[in-house]
Amino acid sequence: EMNAPERSDCWRLGDDETKVDFINDSKIPNAAKFVIRKEDHTLGNLIRMQLFRNIDVRFSGYLMPHPLENAVHVKVQTNGNVTPADAMLEAIEDLALETERLSSLFSQSLKERKADGKDPNGPTPLAYEDDLIQ
């Protein structure tokens, strides 16, 4: 369509864009907002839930300001033992470790199925549920 934005605008940063902006909240103590560009609900919800696992985080939430704006706004408030930036960094690092672990379990399970002569696209799950849920 004529008015439709370029598809790559949904994921490619422009020359003058930054991936993440940090905005300190001057009204609420130990609070900040992170604007993450070119992301959507998938990342926003993952980060929000990971932040809630940190006992020093009092509040974590996200919103997408507008459906046509490809940005997630994540708000974080801590109890003061850690800064919002440190809590966010820890959450992102933990998510990266979980993703690596899931990838490793998937690869291992796939190799085991192939070694057992089973169809890797077969009807049984590739990963063991007990290994994934912790």
Backbone bond lengths (Angstrom), bond angles and torsions (degrees), N, CA, C in turn:
res aa  C-N    CA-C-N  psi(-1)  N-CA   C-N-CA  omega(-1)  CA-C   N-CA-C  phi
1 E - - - 1.455 - - 1.520 110.23 -
2 M 1.306 114.68 158.54 1.455 119.94 -176.53 1.531 112.60 -69.66
3 N 1.329 117.87 -38.59 1.469 121.24 -176.33 1.521 113.48 -89.36
4 A 1.302 117.68 -5.00 1.458 121.02 -177.49 1.524 110.54 -72.05
5 P 1.343 116.44 138.47 1.469 118.82 175.99 1.527 110.39 -70.73
6 E 1.301 115.57 160.24 1.460 120.11 175.55 1.526 108.93 -59.96
7 R 1.327 117.29 140.24 1.469 120.36 -178.58 1.528 111.20 -61.44
8 S 1.317 116.88 -35.59 1.468 119.84 -178.40 1.529 112.09 -68.85
9 D 1.336 118.05 -17.57 1.463 120.50 177.30 1.523 111.98 -64.51
10 C 1.314 117.59 -17.66 1.464 121.76 179.61 1.529 112.39 -74.20
11 W 1.318 117.70 -23.58 1.461 119.96 -175.38 1.523 114.74 -133.12
12 R 1.297 119.38 -15.25 1.463 121.36 -177.53 1.529 110.01 -98.86
13 L 1.333 116.07 125.95 1.458 120.78 176.94 1.522 110.56 -70.75
14 G 1.324 115.35 140.56 1.450 119.92 173.95 1.516 110.64 -74.74
15 D 1.313 117.29 167.14 1.461 121.70 -178.25 1.523 112.43 -59.82
16 D 1.315 117.49 -31.25 1.465 121.28 -177.12 1.521 113.10 -100.30
17 E 1.342 118.27 8.50 1.463 121.73 -177.96 1.524 111.42 -100.29
18 T 1.324 115.17 146.58 1.460 121.20 171.17 1.523 107.80 -106.97
19 K 1.311 117.38 153.37 1.469 121.46 -178.90 1.521 110.99 -69.99
20 V 1.342 116.48 -44.13 1.465 120.58 -176.13 1.519 110.01 -132.98
21 D 1.320 115.62 135.51 1.464 121.76 170.89 1.518 108.58 -116.68
22 F 1.313 115.50 139.75 1.461 122.59 177.02 1.521 107.70 -106.10
23 I 1.336 116.10 126.65 1.465 120.78 178.80 1.521 108.02 -126.09
24 N 1.319 115.90 111.10 1.458 121.00 179.63 1.525 109.32 -70.70
25 D 1.332 116.99 139.60 1.464 121.49 178.52 1.523 108.29 -90.47
26 S 1.320 116.63 115.84 1.460 120.77 -176.89 1.528 112.39 -82.04
27 K 1.335 118.17 -11.97 1.463 121.35 -177.09 1.521 113.85 -98.17
28 I 1.307 116.30 -26.69 1.466 120.96 -177.78 1.524 108.22 -116.16
29 P 1.341 117.55 127.88 1.474 119.09 -179.26 1.527 112.03 -67.06
30 N 1.305 115.14 144.26 1.467 123.01 176.72 1.525 112.03 55.69
31 A 1.319 117.10 39.54 1.460 121.23 -178.91 1.523 110.27 -130.62
32 A 1.323 114.76 150.82 1.458 120.96 178.75 1.517 109.41 -156.88
33 K 1.329 114.54 162.62 1.456 121.60 175.47 1.523 107.95 -120.38
34 F 1.317 115.65 138.90 1.457 123.04 176.06 1.518 107.55 -115.07
35 V 1.311 116.67 124.22 1.458 121.42 175.62 1.523 106.60 -100.79
36 I 1.331 115.83 115.22 1.465 121.89 -177.92 1.520 107.27 -109.97
37 R 1.307 116.47 112.50 1.455 121.78 -175.58 1.522 112.40 -84.69
38 K 1.316 113.90 151.70 1.464 123.69 176.82 1.522 112.02 64.26
39 E 1.330 115.78 33.26 1.465 121.55 175.80 1.520 108.47 -132.12
40 D 1.347 115.77 170.75 1.453 119.80 -177.06 1.524 111.24 -137.85
41 H 1.332 115.84 -159.23 1.464 121.20 -176.36 1.529 112.72 -58.48
42 T 1.308 117.71 -30.76 1.466 120.43 -177.74 1.525 110.41 -57.67
43 L 1.302 116.95 -54.30 1.461 120.10 -179.17 1.524 111.17 -72.20
44 G 1.318 117.28 -39.71 1.465 120.53 179.87 1.515 112.43 -57.02
45 N 1.320 117.02 -46.58 1.460 120.46 -179.20 1.522 111.92 -70.70
46 L 1.330 117.68 -38.21 1.471 120.39 176.96 1.526 111.22 -59.77
47 I 1.324 116.26 -46.82 1.467 120.07 -179.26 1.527 110.53 -66.33
48 R 1.315 117.07 -43.09 1.473 120.71 179.70 1.526 110.86 -57.79
49 M 1.320 116.71 -47.35 1.460 119.97 -178.55 1.527 111.47 -68.29
50 Q 1.315 117.54 -36.89 1.467 120.13 178.87 1.529 109.96 -67.24
51 L 1.317 117.71 -39.10 1.467 120.55 177.50 1.519 110.59 -61.09
52 F 1.327 118.18 -36.73 1.471 121.12 179.72 1.518 112.57 -64.67
53 R 1.304 117.89 -20.75 1.473 120.56 177.67 1.525 112.46 -73.01
54 N 1.320 116.92 -16.65 1.461 122.47 -179.86 1.525 108.56 -84.93
55 I 1.341 116.81 122.02 1.475 119.96 -176.90 1.525 112.53 -67.55
56 D 1.322 117.96 -16.58 1.457 121.30 178.70 1.530 113.05 -86.52
57 V 1.324 117.86 -3.81 1.463 121.51 179.33 1.522 109.36 -93.14
58 R 1.327 115.83 121.16 1.469 121.54 177.71 1.518 112.18 -85.85
59 F 1.322 116.08 -38.44 1.454 120.67 -177.88 1.516 109.50 -143.89
60 S 1.315 114.12 141.51 1.459 121.01 173.94 1.518 107.76 -148.18
61 G 1.299 116.19 129.11 1.456 120.81 177.87 1.511 109.65 -154.83
62 Y 1.313 115.36 163.02 1.456 119.06 178.23 1.519 109.11 -140.93
63 L 1.315 115.13 159.47 1.450 120.65 173.32 1.511 109.40 -150.47
64 M 1.303 114.20 157.29 1.462 121.97 172.74 1.525 104.27 -109.97
65 P 1.325 117.90 111.62 1.456 120.60 -172.80 1.528 114.37 -58.43
66 H 1.330 116.63 -34.56 1.461 120.07 -178.68 1.528 108.13 -156.55
67 P 1.341 117.42 142.45 1.478 118.86 -178.14 1.532 114.33 -59.39
68 L 1.324 117.13 -26.40 1.466 119.00 -179.65 1.527 113.04 -90.91
69 E 1.318 116.98 -4.08 1.471 120.83 176.99 1.521 108.01 -99.47
70 N 1.304 116.64 116.40 1.464 121.49 -177.59 1.524 110.47 -84.85
71 A 1.327 114.60 71.19 1.460 120.10 179.07 1.524 109.26 -150.69
72 V 1.312 114.72 147.10 1.459 122.38 176.18 1.516 107.33 -114.76
73 H 1.321 116.66 133.94 1.459 122.12 175.73 1.528 107.17 -106.82
74 V 1.328 116.94 116.54 1.466 122.14 -179.53 1.516 107.92 -109.31
75 K 1.330 116.20 124.52 1.465 121.78 179.33 1.524 107.90 -106.16
76 V 1.336 115.98 135.67 1.459 121.94 -177.97 1.516 108.86 -134.65
77 Q 1.338 115.94 133.57 1.459 120.83 170.05 1.523 107.75 -128.34
78 T 1.317 115.95 132.83 1.463 121.02 179.48 1.520 109.77 -112.12
79 N 1.333 115.21 173.14 1.465 120.47 178.79 1.527 112.54 -85.62
80 G 1.312 117.83 0.92 1.459 121.76 178.91 1.515 113.64 101.43
81 N 1.325 117.95 -13.58 1.467 119.75 177.06 1.520 111.72 -70.77
82 V 1.322 116.28 -28.48 1.462 122.81 174.87 1.522 107.46 -134.30
83 T 1.310 116.58 158.73 1.459 120.22 176.39 1.526 109.16 -83.13
84 P 1.314 117.95 158.59 1.462 119.30 174.88 1.540 112.34 -57.69
85 A 1.328 116.45 -37.05 1.470 119.74 178.98 1.528 111.05 -64.36
86 D 1.331 117.25 -41.82 1.469 120.25 178.43 1.527 111.39 -66.33
87 A 1.332 116.78 -39.06 1.468 120.85 177.98 1.524 110.15 -63.44
88 M 1.325 116.77 -41.80 1.462 121.09 179.42 1.525 110.26 -65.18
89 L 1.322 117.34 -44.73 1.458 121.07 179.56 1.530 110.85 -60.69
90 E 1.321 116.72 -43.93 1.465 120.90 178.66 1.530 110.81 -62.16
91 A 1.330 116.74 -42.87 1.469 120.58 179.43 1.526 110.92 -61.26
92 I 1.319 117.10 -43.69 1.465 121.08 -179.12 1.529 110.79 -66.72
93 E 1.329 116.82 -41.64 1.466 120.07 178.01 1.523 110.91 -63.83
94 D 1.339 117.56 -41.44 1.464 120.78 178.43 1.529 111.30 -64.34
95 L 1.333 117.26 -40.42 1.460 120.12 177.67 1.530 111.21 -64.16
96 A 1.320 116.68 -38.24 1.465 119.98 177.58 1.528 110.61 -62.82
97 L 1.336 117.27 -41.58 1.465 120.95 178.49 1.530 110.92 -65.00
98 E 1.329 117.17 -41.71 1.465 120.45 178.41 1.524 110.94 -63.20
99 T 1.323 116.60 -40.02 1.459 120.84 179.44 1.529 110.63 -65.16
100 E 1.324 116.82 -42.53 1.461 120.82 177.21 1.528 110.87 -62.23
101 R 1.342 116.40 -41.25 1.461 120.87 -179.91 1.529 110.66 -64.71
102 L 1.328 116.97 -43.89 1.450 120.84 178.71 1.523 110.93 -62.03
103 S 1.319 116.90 -43.01 1.458 121.24 178.47 1.531 110.84 -61.71
104 S 1.328 116.49 -41.84 1.460 121.27 179.43 1.529 111.00 -64.60
105 L 1.334 116.85 -44.70 1.468 120.21 178.82 1.525 111.11 -63.04
106 F 1.314 116.02 -40.78 1.458 120.21 178.88 1.523 110.62 -62.50
107 S 1.326 117.14 -48.03 1.471 121.47 -179.57 1.519 111.10 -61.60
108 Q 1.338 115.82 -43.36 1.463 120.25 -179.87 1.526 110.57 -62.48
109 S 1.311 117.02 -44.80 1.454 121.23 -179.63 1.532 110.92 -64.35
110 L 1.314 116.76 -39.86 1.457 121.15 178.86 1.528 110.68 -63.81
111 K 1.329 116.97 -43.16 1.465 120.89 178.05 1.528 111.20 -62.48
112 E 1.353 116.24 -40.75 1.467 120.10 179.16 1.523 110.94 -63.47
113 R 1.317 117.24 -41.25 1.468 120.85 179.60 1.527 110.18 -64.29
114 K 1.325 116.70 -42.66 1.465 119.75 179.63 1.525 110.20 -66.08
115 A 1.348 117.23 -40.59 1.459 121.50 -179.89 1.524 110.98 -65.18
116 D 1.332 117.17 -32.56 1.466 121.56 178.68 1.524 112.31 -82.21
117 G 1.341 115.69 0.25 1.452 119.76 -179.87 1.514 113.97 77.25
118 K 1.326 117.28 15.91 1.462 120.97 -179.76 1.526 110.06 -89.70
119 D 1.299 114.08 150.51 1.462 120.60 176.60 1.528 108.50 -67.22
120 P 1.358 119.09 119.92 1.465 120.28 -179.65 1.521 112.83 -63.50
121 N 1.331 116.99 -15.87 1.468 120.62 177.93 1.523 111.17 -102.43
122 G 1.333 115.94 19.29 1.461 121.14 -176.25 1.521 114.05 -69.37
123 P 1.334 115.48 179.76 1.458 120.60 -172.19 1.528 114.87 -76.72
124 T 1.324 118.74 -17.18 1.461 119.24 -177.26 1.518 110.40 -87.46
125 P 1.352 118.03 153.74 1.470 120.63 -178.99 1.520 111.70 -62.30
126 L 1.320 116.19 147.93 1.460 121.02 -179.92 1.521 112.12 -80.99
127 A 1.330 117.47 -31.90 1.452 120.70 -177.75 1.524 109.59 -110.49
128 Y 1.315 115.53 151.95 1.447 120.71 178.04 1.522 109.40 -83.35
129 E 1.326 115.04 124.72 1.474 120.22 -174.45 1.531 111.31 -57.81
130 D 1.345 117.46 -40.18 1.461 120.23 -178.39 1.524 111.88 -62.73
131 D 1.336 117.48 -31.32 1.464 120.55 179.14 1.522 112.10 -74.14
132 L 1.327 117.04 -29.91 1.460 120.62 -175.09 1.518 112.64 -83.34
133 I 1.325 117.38 -32.42 1.468 120.40 -175.48 1.512 109.66 -95.98
134 Q 1.328 115.48 120.49 1.474 120.04 177.74 1.481 109.49 -142.49
